[in-house]
Amino acid sequence: MGRIFTVTLEGNTFSCKHCNTHLALVEDIVSKNFQCRHGKAYLFKGVWNVFAGQKEERMMMTGCHVVADIYCVWCGENVGWRYETAYERDQQYKEGKSVLERYMISGPDDTSYMLGHGTQSEESDAESQ
């Protein structure tokens, strides 16, 4: 596979809960009002040390989007998804941004989010069933 290089972020970071690889900075949070199948999720304007899977159309609570799952470059765990295209005009602000699922990451104070099913927020993007 070759040598893996990672970026070490400075400041308050979110990390992969499996291998502690830095993924995002607190200051890059756009919204904490997202939901995924497993609970809370945060929308970030930038993430690092991830690679994207194949793009696919998904019907989510806020409409149809083209997204790509994102994976930690070090351990390969699925940590969220990236918005490639939003068809609804009011959802286009998400394009190019990434969602990290809270249960897959550790917070800046090394806390992990426990798997839970809260109520859906207005900005929820859990896949519709």
N, CA and C of each residue as an Amber inpcrd file, in Angstrom:
protein
   387
   0.8160000  -1.1880000   0.0000000   0.0000000   0.0000000   0.0000000
   0.8580000   1.2490000   0.0000000   2.0390000   1.1690000   0.5800000
   2.8820000   2.3490000   0.6190000   2.8600000   3.0100000   1.9770000
   3.6100000   4.0550000   2.0790000   3.7330000   4.7810000   3.3310000
   2.5640000   5.7490000   3.5100000   2.0340000   5.8070000   4.7290000
   0.9200000   6.6980000   5.0330000   1.4620000   7.9340000   5.7360000
   1.1180000   9.0980000   5.2100000   1.4880000  10.3600000   5.8340000
   0.2290000  11.0040000   6.3840000   0.3080000  11.5240000   7.6000000
  -0.8290000  12.2070000   8.1920000  -0.4240000  13.6240000   8.6010000
  -1.4010000  14.4820000   8.6620000  -1.2120000  15.8580000   9.1020000
  -1.5360000  15.9180000  10.5910000  -0.6370000  16.5020000  11.3760000
  -0.9030000  16.7220000  12.7920000  -1.4640000  18.1250000  12.9330000
  -2.6930000  18.2060000  13.4010000  -3.3700000  19.4960000  13.5320000
  -3.0270000  20.1270000  14.8760000  -2.9290000  21.4380000  14.8980000
  -2.6590000  22.1550000  16.1400000  -3.9190000  22.8490000  16.6070000
  -4.1690000  22.8170000  17.8940000  -5.3640000  23.4150000  18.4660000
  -6.2810000  22.3260000  19.0010000  -7.5380000  22.6820000  19.1870000
  -8.5420000  21.7380000  19.6760000  -9.0180000  20.8780000  18.5120000
  -8.7400000  19.5810000  18.5980000  -9.0030000  18.6890000  17.4750000
 -10.0090000  17.5960000  17.8120000 -10.6240000  17.0840000  16.7500000
 -11.3950000  15.8510000  16.8140000 -10.5310000  14.7850000  16.1500000
 -10.5050000  13.5890000  16.7320000  -9.6540000  12.5060000  16.2470000
 -10.4650000  11.2440000  16.0270000  -9.9320000  10.3490000  15.2070000
 -10.5410000   9.0340000  15.0230000 -10.5040000   8.3090000  16.3620000
 -11.6230000   7.7630000  16.7900000 -11.6490000   7.1050000  18.0970000
 -10.9220000   5.7620000  18.0860000 -10.6270000   5.2320000  16.9110000
  -9.9600000   3.9430000  16.8310000  -8.4430000   4.0490000  16.8640000
  -7.9010000   5.1230000  16.2550000  -6.4380000   5.2180000  16.1430000
  -5.8760000   6.5780000  16.5540000  -6.7460000   7.5130000  16.9340000
  -6.3560000   8.8550000  17.3900000  -5.7540000   9.7530000  16.3160000
  -5.9550000   9.4350000  15.0560000  -5.4930000  10.3030000  13.9700000
  -6.3450000  11.5660000  13.9570000  -5.7000000  12.7270000  13.8770000
  -6.4320000  13.9970000  13.8360000  -7.2770000  14.0770000  12.5720000
  -8.5420000  14.5280000  12.7320000  -9.4650000  14.6230000  11.6010000
  -9.9760000  16.0380000  11.3550000 -10.1850000  16.8320000  12.4050000
 -10.7780000  18.1550000  12.2160000 -10.4750000  19.0480000  13.4080000
 -10.6160000  20.3490000  13.1620000 -10.4540000  21.3530000  14.2110000
 -11.8150000  21.8470000  14.6890000 -11.9180000  22.1340000  15.9680000
 -13.1550000  22.6640000  16.5370000 -13.5830000  23.9200000  15.7930000
 -12.6370000  24.7690000  15.4390000 -12.9610000  26.0410000  14.7800000
 -13.5490000  25.8620000  13.3750000 -13.4660000  24.6500000  12.8160000
 -14.0090000  24.3930000  11.4850000 -15.4250000  23.8260000  11.5060000
 -16.0400000  23.7570000  12.6940000 -17.4210000  23.2800000  12.7850000
 -18.3530000  24.3180000  12.1760000 -19.1980000  23.8710000  11.2530000
 -20.2260000  24.7200000  10.6570000 -21.5300000  24.5480000  11.4220000
 -21.8400000  23.3070000  11.8140000 -23.0820000  23.0280000  12.5270000
 -22.9360000  21.7650000  13.3740000 -23.5220000  21.8110000  14.5690000
 -23.5920000  20.6350000  15.4430000 -24.9950000  20.0300000  15.4230000
 -25.8490000  20.5170000  14.5480000 -27.2510000  20.1050000  14.5160000
 -27.5480000  19.0350000  13.4760000 -26.6430000  18.1050000  13.2840000
 -26.8600000  17.0270000  12.3290000 -27.0740000  15.7280000  13.0760000
 -27.7930000  14.8310000  12.4300000 -28.0310000  13.4940000  12.9540000
 -27.6240000  12.4870000  11.8910000 -27.1470000  11.3580000  12.3460000
 -26.8720000  10.2440000  11.4430000 -27.5980000   9.0300000  12.0010000
 -27.4200000   7.9020000  11.3850000 -28.1070000   6.6950000  11.8460000
 -27.7750000   6.3510000  13.2890000 -26.5860000   6.7550000  13.7370000
 -26.1070000   6.3530000  15.0540000 -26.1590000   7.4630000  16.0920000
 -26.7480000   8.5990000  15.7630000 -26.8340000   9.6940000  16.7280000
 -26.3400000  11.0020000  16.1500000 -25.6260000  11.7710000  16.9720000
 -25.1760000  13.1050000  16.5810000 -24.0790000  13.0610000  15.5250000
 -24.0260000  14.1540000  14.7700000 -22.9750000  14.3350000  13.7680000
 -22.7330000  15.8320000  13.6140000 -21.5070000  16.1990000  13.2270000
 -21.1360000  17.5960000  13.0550000 -20.7430000  17.8450000  11.6050000
 -21.1460000  19.0010000  11.0790000 -20.7580000  19.4310000   9.7390000
 -19.5160000  20.3110000   9.8660000 -18.4670000  19.9810000   9.0940000
 -17.2010000  20.7080000   9.1250000 -16.9150000  21.3120000   7.7590000
 -16.2920000  22.4970000   7.7550000 -15.8810000  23.0980000   6.4890000
 -14.5960000  22.4770000   5.9720000 -13.8640000  21.7800000   6.8120000
 -12.6480000  21.0990000   6.3700000 -12.3210000  19.9280000   7.2710000
 -11.8710000  18.8400000   6.6900000 -11.3780000  17.6850000   7.4440000
 -10.0680000  17.2330000   6.8200000  -9.2470000  16.5820000   7.5870000
  -7.9370000  16.1160000   7.1370000  -7.7970000  14.6380000   7.4340000
  -6.7900000  14.0400000   6.8340000  -6.4330000  12.6460000   7.0920000
  -7.5740000  11.6720000   6.8160000  -8.3260000  11.9680000   5.7600000
  -9.4010000  11.0790000   5.3220000  -9.2530000  10.8280000   3.8240000
  -9.8450000   9.7530000   3.3620000  -9.9770000   9.5200000   1.9290000
 -11.4340000   9.2160000   1.6420000 -11.8550000   9.5480000   0.4410000
 -13.2630000   9.4100000   0.0720000 -13.4990000   8.1220000  -0.7000000
 -14.6430000   7.5220000  -0.4410000 -15.0860000   6.3620000  -1.1970000
 -15.8000000   6.8160000  -2.4620000 -16.5180000   5.9080000  -3.0470000
 -17.2320000   6.1750000  -4.2940000 -18.4040000   7.1220000  -4.0570000
 -18.6240000   8.0440000  -4.9940000 -19.7580000   8.9590000  -4.9270000
 -21.0410000   8.1800000  -5.2280000 -22.0970000   8.5400000  -4.4990000
 -23.3920000   7.9080000  -4.7360000 -24.5140000   8.8590000  -4.3430000
 -25.6510000   8.7050000  -4.9990000 -26.8380000   9.4660000  -4.6250000
 -27.4610000   8.8150000  -3.4060000 -27.8230000   9.6470000  -2.4150000
 -28.5180000   9.1450000  -1.2340000 -29.7010000  10.0490000  -0.9500000
 -30.8020000   9.4250000  -0.6400000 -31.9700000  10.1720000  -0.1900000
 -31.8290000  10.3170000   1.3220000 -31.7140000  11.5520000   1.7540000
 -31.5620000  11.8390000   3.1760000 -32.7780000  12.6320000   3.6320000
 -32.8350000  12.9350000   4.9000000 -33.9890000  13.6420000   5.4550000
 -34.1750000  15.0240000   4.8220000 -33.0920000  15.6350000   4.3630000
 -33.1790000  16.9750000   3.7700000 -33.2080000  16.9470000   2.2480000
 -33.3840000  15.7770000   1.6560000 -33.4690000  15.6710000   0.2100000
 -32.3990000  14.7620000  -0.3650000 -32.3460000  14.7340000  -1.6730000
 -31.3890000  13.8770000  -2.3710000 -30.0540000  14.6090000  -2.5110000
 -28.9730000  13.9110000  -2.2020000 -27.6280000  14.4710000  -2.2800000
 -26.7070000  13.4540000  -2.9310000 -25.6440000  13.9260000  -3.5780000
 -24.5480000  13.0580000  -3.9890000 -23.5080000  13.1840000  -2.8930000
 -23.1540000  12.0490000  -2.2900000 -22.2090000  12.0370000  -1.1770000
 -21.1570000  10.9580000  -1.4130000 -20.0760000  11.0690000  -0.6800000
 -19.0400000  10.0280000  -0.6710000 -18.6900000   9.7680000   0.7850000
 -18.7280000   8.5220000   1.1940000 -18.2970000   8.1850000   2.5480000
 -16.8290000   8.5460000   2.6920000 -16.4280000   8.9670000   3.9030000
 -15.0270000   9.2810000   4.1490000 -14.4890000   8.3550000   5.2290000
 -13.2160000   8.0070000   5.0680000 -12.5630000   7.0120000   5.9030000
 -11.2610000   7.5680000   6.4700000 -10.9180000   7.1770000   7.6710000
  -9.6490000   7.5530000   8.2840000  -8.5070000   6.9490000   7.4650000
  -7.5060000   7.7700000   7.1310000  -6.3950000   7.2560000   6.3100000
  -5.5350000   6.2520000   7.0620000  -5.5240000   6.3220000   8.3770000
  -4.6450000   5.4340000   9.1380000  -5.2610000   4.0530000   9.3570000
  -6.5120000   4.0160000   9.8580000  -7.1070000   2.7230000  10.2120000
  -8.2040000   2.2720000   9.2510000  -8.6680000   3.1590000   8.3760000
  -9.6690000   2.7840000   7.3810000 -11.1020000   2.7780000   7.8580000
 -11.3620000   3.2220000   9.0830000 -12.7350000   3.2480000   9.6030000
 -13.5600000   4.3330000   8.9130000 -14.8160000   4.0360000   8.6450000
 -15.7390000   5.0240000   8.0900000 -16.0630000   6.0190000   9.1990000
 -15.7390000   7.2960000   8.9790000 -15.9480000   8.3100000  10.0060000
 -17.0490000   9.3080000   9.6480000 -17.5950000   9.2200000   8.4290000
 -18.6510000  10.1410000   8.0330000 -18.8370000  10.1670000   6.5310000
 -19.2210000  11.3370000   6.0010000 -19.4210000  11.4830000   4.5620000
 -19.1390000  12.9060000   4.1320000 -18.8900000  13.0760000   2.8500000
 -18.6700000  14.3980000   2.2580000 -19.7900000  14.6760000   1.2630000
 -20.3280000  15.8860000   1.3150000 -21.3450000  16.3070000   0.3600000
 -20.6670000  16.7390000  -0.9350000 -21.0130000  16.1080000  -2.0150000
 -20.4940000  16.4840000  -3.3240000 -21.4780000  17.3950000  -4.0440000
 -22.7620000  17.0070000  -4.0490000 -23.7970000  17.7790000  -4.7310000
 -25.0800000  17.7500000  -3.9130000 -25.7080000  18.9100000  -3.8000000
 -27.0340000  19.0030000  -3.1880000 -27.9740000  19.5320000  -4.2630000
 -29.0670000  18.8350000  -4.4960000 -29.9840000  19.2260000  -5.5620000
 -30.9240000  20.3490000  -5.1410000 -31.2400000  20.4180000  -3.8630000
 -32.1230000  21.4660000  -3.3590000 -31.3040000  22.7370000  -3.1510000
 -31.8070000  23.8460000  -3.6440000 -31.0900000  25.1260000  -3.5710000
 -30.7060000  25.4920000  -2.1280000 -31.6340000  25.2840000  -1.1900000
 -31.3610000  25.6610000   0.1980000 -30.3930000  24.7030000   0.9080000
 -30.0020000  23.6430000   0.2510000 -29.0590000  22.6840000   0.8290000
 -27.6550000  22.7930000   0.2110000 -27.4910000  23.6610000  -0.7690000
 -26.2220000  23.7380000  -1.4940000 -25.0610000  24.2630000  -0.6480000
 -25.3520000  24.8760000   0.4880000 -24.2770000  25.3250000   1.3780000
 -23.4480000  24.1430000   1.9020000 -23.9910000  22.9280000   1.8200000
 -23.3020000  21.7330000   2.3030000 -22.2530000  21.2140000   1.3210000
 -22.3400000  21.6150000   0.0610000 -21.4340000  21.0870000  -0.9590000
 -19.9810000  21.3510000  -0.5960000 -19.1630000  20.3080000  -0.6810000
 -17.7420000  20.4190000  -0.3620000 -17.4280000  20.3100000   1.1230000
 -18.4630000  20.2160000   1.9440000 -18.2610000  20.0940000   3.3880000
 -18.4130000  18.6330000   3.8010000 -17.9180000  18.3310000   4.9940000
 -17.9320000  16.9470000   5.4680000 -18.6430000  16.8270000   6.8000000
 -19.2660000  15.6850000   6.9910000 -19.9240000  15.3560000   8.2480000
 -19.1160000  14.2580000   8.9220000 -18.7670000  14.4950000  10.1880000
 -18.1350000  13.4540000  10.9970000 -19.1640000  12.9630000  11.9950000
 -19.3290000  11.6420000  12.0550000 -20.2880000  11.0410000  12.9700000
 -19.6600000  11.0330000  14.3570000 -20.3620000  11.6280000  15.3070000
 -19.8160000  11.8540000  16.6420000 -19.3880000  10.5580000  17.3310000
 -20.0910000   9.4640000  17.0830000 -19.7270000   8.2210000  17.7540000
 -18.4360000   7.6110000  17.1940000 -17.9370000   8.1400000  16.0650000
 -16.7050000   7.6160000  15.4590000 -15.4770000   8.4590000  15.7840000
 -15.6760000   9.5580000  16.5100000 -14.5610000  10.4530000  16.7890000
 -14.4660000  10.7660000  18.2810000 -13.2700000  11.1570000  18.7040000
 -13.0450000  11.6450000  20.0650000 -12.9550000  13.1510000  20.0080000
 -13.5100000  13.8050000  21.0250000 -13.5130000  15.2610000  21.0640000
 -12.1910000  15.8310000  21.5460000 -12.1050000  17.1490000  21.5660000
 -10.8640000  17.8200000  21.9470000 -10.4340000  17.5080000  23.3810000
 -11.3780000  17.1390000  24.2200000 -11.0330000  16.7940000  25.6030000
 -10.9360000  15.2690000  25.7780000 -10.7290000  14.5660000  24.6650000
 -10.6120000  13.1000000  24.6260000 -11.8830000  12.3720000  25.0190000
 -13.0160000  13.0490000  24.9320000 -14.2750000  12.3820000  25.2280000
 -14.8290000  11.7450000  23.9670000 -15.4680000  10.6260000  24.1450000
 -16.1370000   9.9430000  23.0410000 -17.6340000  10.0470000  23.2510000
 -18.3360000  10.1270000  22.1670000 -19.7910000  10.1880000  22.2000000
 -20.3120000   8.7690000  22.2480000 -21.1700000   8.4930000  23.1940000
 -21.7390000   7.1620000  23.3040000 -22.8460000   7.0030000  22.2750000
 -22.9140000   5.8280000  21.6960000 -23.9300000   5.5200000  20.7020000
 -25.3050000   5.7230000  21.3090000 -26.1250000   6.5230000  20.6470000
 -27.4570000   6.7840000  21.1590000 -28.3710000   7.2650000  20.0660000
 -29.6190000   7.1510000  20.2990000 -30.6040000   7.5820000  19.3120000
 -31.4260000   8.7010000  19.9050000 -31.0210000   9.9330000  19.5990000
 -31.7580000  11.1080000  20.0610000 -32.8710000  11.4350000  19.0870000
 -33.5040000  12.5370000  19.3370000 -34.5490000  12.9750000  18.4230000
 -33.9100000  13.5860000  17.1950000 -34.5660000  13.5170000  16.0900000
 -34.0650000  14.0830000  14.8440000 -34.1330000  15.5980000  14.9270000
 -33.0560000  16.2610000  14.5390000 -33.0670000  17.7130000  14.5180000
 -33.6300000  18.1760000  13.1840000 -33.9190000  19.4610000  13.0850000
 -34.4290000  19.9930000  11.8310000 -33.4260000  19.8420000  10.7080000
 -32.1280000  19.8230000  11.0430000 -31.1000000  19.7520000  10.0200000
 -30.6100000  18.3210000   9.8140000 -31.3360000  17.3760000  10.3460000
 -30.9420000  15.9920000  10.2820000 -30.6710000  15.5270000   8.8620000
 -29.6300000  14.7560000   8.6980000 -29.3650000  14.1650000   7.4050000
 -29.1690000  12.6660000   7.5180000 -29.8560000  12.0760000   8.4620000
 -29.8710000  10.6270000   8.5000000 -30.5440000  10.1620000   7.2030000
 -30.1030000   9.0350000   6.7140000 -30.7300000   8.5270000   5.4900000
 -32.1830000   8.2070000   5.7730000 -33.0470000   8.5460000   4.8480000
 -34.4500000   8.2130000   5.0430000 -34.6180000   6.7300000   4.7730000
 -35.4590000   6.1240000   5.5340000 -35.6500000   4.6670000   5.4420000
 -36.8290000   4.3270000   4.5760000
